[in-house]
Amino acid sequence: MRKLVLVTLLTAVSYGSNAQQLLTLISKYTADQQMMSRKYPIKYSESYFARMNRFYGEWKSTLSALPYTSYGVNDRVDYQLLKRNIGIDHASLLRGQREQQGVANLFEWSPIVEAFQLDRSVGKVVNGEQLKVKLDQLTAQVKALTTSLSKSAGKNTPEEFAVAERAADQYRRVLTESYKFYEGYDPQFTRTVKESYNKADGVLKSFVSTLNERAIASRQKDDGSGIFGNPIGRDGLIRGLADEMIAYSPEQLQQIALKE
């Protein structure tokens, strides 16, 4: 009898410990994601994709090392939900990476902004003369791109231009935030860089506008249903159902809907 009570108590303690471990991991995952988001404000850079791929890989390894078979039903549910969320987030990152690679020809100037943002993130003293040269290079490159796109869409599709528009707008905002960090704090920096920054910001604004015009064709027109958006196709629907752990195919759901 005493052995039975002891085993029961130890089991309860074990389950309690497992539950606390999972709750801690769930909270840590969310906190780590938020920290990464703050550390990497440019969500379209190769450094962001590389770090986040490593991040999700590390979390998958952490989960695989947990004693899943020792968990109770509730803890297994929490485990599976966390595993699902990590998988969804990682898949979304990989799709974003593929999309950005598809418009890489429009962002050859982006390392200039990324390097400036990196200096700003650590509060590094920036050489104004060197940054001025870089910003002038950015202005020339982006201006040439904008002129070219105003004449021809080139090889990119409207859907790719929609991706590029979001990315370019984010690069512009990060450039502004980085510049504002130094403006006024270092008068010499401001005197040297201000004009070049204003020109760079202006051409980026025009670039975003041009990308928007090229992306308009990707936005589905109203077909009378009042529903707007771009079709995701059968594969996209299947992926969405799997993400929500719905064990039905699109065809099965259609049949269920017809019966209702």
Residue, then its C-alpha position, 0 to 999 in steps of 0.5 A: m500500500r505504501k509503495l502504491v501511494l509512493v508511486t502515485l505521488l512520484t507520478a503526480v510530481s513527474y507530471g507536474s514537473n513535465a507540465q511546468q517544463l512545457l509551460t516554461l518552454i512555451s513562454k520562452y519560445t514566444a519571448d525568444q521570437q519577440m527578441m529576435s524580431r526586435k534584434y532583426p528589424i529587416k525581415y527580408s535580409e539574408s542575415y535575418f533568414a539565416r538566423m531564424n532558420r537556425f532559431y527554428g532548427e534549435w527549437k525543433s532539436t529542443l522538442s525532440a529531446l523532451p521525454y514525450t512518452s512520459y507525458g500525460v494527455n494534457d502535456r502531450v497536447d501542449y507539446q503537439l501544439l508547440k511543435r505545430n506552431i514552430g513548424i508553421d512559423h518555420a514554414s512561413l519563414l521559408r516561404g518568405q525567404r523564397e519570395q525574397q530570393g525571387v526579387a533579389n534582382l531589385f535589392e542589390w542596394s540593400p546591404i547598404v541599409e543593412a550595414f547602417q542598421l547594424d552599426r545603429s543597433v550597437g551604437k557604433v560611431v559612424n563615419g559620416e563621409q563614408l556613409k554619405v558615399k554609400l547613400d549616394q550609391l544607393t540613390a543612384q542604384v535605386k533611381a536607375l531601377t525605378t526608371s527601368l521599372s517605369k518603362s518595363a516590368g522586366k522578368n518579375t511578376p505582379e505577385e513578386f512586385a507585391v513582395a518587393e513593395r513590402a520589403a522596400d518599404q521596410y528598408r526605407r523605414v529602417l533607414t529612416e530610424s537609423y538616420k534619426f538615431y544619429e541626427g542631432y546627436d552628432p552635428q558633424f554627422t548631420r551636416t555631412v549626411k543629411e542631404s544624401y539621406n534626404k535624396a536616398d529617402g526620396v528615391l526609395k519613396s518613389f521606388v516603393s510607389t513604382l513597385n506598388e503600381r507594378a503590383i496592382a495586377s496581383r490584387q484580385k478584382d471583385d468577382g461579385s462575391g465581395i471577397f478580395g484576395n489571391p487564390i491560394g490553390r489546392d496545395g495552399l488549402i491543404r497546407g492551411l488545413a494541416d496547420e489547423m490540424i483538420a483531418y479532412s481534404p478540401e473535397q471532403l469539406q466540400q461534400i460536408a458543406l453540400k450536405e449541411 
